[in-house]
Amino acid sequence: QVQLVESGGGLVQAGGSLRLSCAASGFTFSTTAMSWYRQAPGKEREFVATIIRLGGIRNYADSVKGRFTISRDNARNMVYLQMNSLKPEDTAVYYCHVPSLGSWGQGTQVTVSS
């Protein structure tokens, strides 16, 4: 079955960086678009970034554009989210998502202190 396992979350000061990873299995990763979403306390889950199967096209939420970079390694079935210049409002649980399958990982907590 589809499995998505996120890692790399943690506590970081404002202005710092984190790199999230998502290990995927149970489907043909190389031909599947992948996304990251996040959910802050008391808020709805929101789109962060997506990358198509070959990695040539990436889309970002306006709130993270220029600070976050999504990438993938099709040989390792991994998708990454490099987060730079983090702000307290980036604090959330970050989820790996396969849009075409409706699958979600368990999430990883990112906390940015001011």
C-alpha positions in Angstrom: 0.0 0.0 0.0 1.0 3.7 -0.3 3.3 4.8 2.4 4.6 8.4 3.0 7.0 9.0 5.8 8.0 12.6 6.6 11.1 13.5 8.6 13.3 16.5 9.3 11.0 18.7 11.3 12.0 20.4 14.5 12.5 23.7 16.4 14.3 26.5 14.7 14.8 30.2 15.3 13.3 32.8 12.9 15.6 33.2 9.9 16.8 29.7 10.2 16.5 26.7 7.8 15.1 23.2 7.8 15.0 20.5 5.2 12.0 18.1 5.2 12.1 14.7 3.6 9.4 12.4 2.5 10.1 8.7 1.8 7.5 7.3 -0.6 6.6 3.7 -1.4 3.8 1.6 -2.7 3.2 3.4 -6.1 5.2 4.4 -9.1 6.9 7.4 -7.7 8.8 8.6 -10.8 5.5 9.2 -12.7 3.6 10.9 -9.9 3.4 14.5 -8.9 4.1 15.2 -5.2 3.1 18.0 -2.9 3.7 19.4 0.5 0.9 20.8 2.7 0.9 22.3 6.2 -1.6 22.8 9.0 -1.1 25.4 11.7 -3.0 25.1 15.0 -6.6 26.2 14.6 -6.3 26.5 10.8 -7.2 24.5 7.8 -4.6 22.5 6.0 -3.1 24.6 3.2 -1.0 24.0 0.1 2.7 24.7 0.2 4.3 23.4 -2.9 4.1 20.8 -5.7 6.5 19.2 -8.1 5.6 17.2 -11.3 7.0 13.8 -11.9 10.1 15.0 -13.8 10.7 17.9 -11.5 10.7 20.5 -14.2 7.6 22.3 -13.1 7.1 23.4 -9.5 4.4 25.6 -7.9 4.5 27.3 -4.6 2.1 29.1 -2.3 2.6 32.9 -2.4 3.5 32.8 1.3 6.5 30.6 0.8 7.7 31.6 -2.7 11.3 32.6 -2.8 12.0 30.9 0.6 11.0 27.3 0.1 12.2 24.9 -2.6 10.6 21.6 -3.4 12.7 18.9 -5.1 12.7 15.2 -5.7 15.0 12.2 -6.2 13.2 9.7 -8.4 16.0 7.1 -7.9 15.4 7.1 -4.1 11.6 7.8 -4.1 12.2 10.9 -2.1 10.7 14.3 -2.1 12.2 17.2 -0.2 11.2 20.7 1.0 14.1 23.1 1.7 12.8 25.8 3.9 14.9 29.0 4.3 14.3 32.3 6.1 11.7 30.7 8.3 9.2 32.8 10.0 7.1 32.1 13.1 4.0 31.9 10.9 5.6 28.9 9.2 5.0 27.0 12.3 2.8 24.0 11.4 2.6 20.3 10.9 3.9 19.6 7.4 2.5 16.8 5.3 3.6 14.9 2.3 0.8 14.4 -0.2 0.1 12.4 -3.4 -2.6 14.4 -5.1 -3.5 11.7 -7.7 -3.9 9.1 -4.9 -5.3 11.2 -2.1 -2.6 9.8 0.2 -1.1 11.7 3.1 1.8 11.1 5.4 1.6 11.3 9.2 3.2 14.8 9.2 6.2 16.3 10.8 6.1 19.3 13.2 8.0 22.5 12.4 8.2 25.1 15.0 9.8 28.5 14.4 10.5 30.7 17.4 10.7 34.5 17.2 
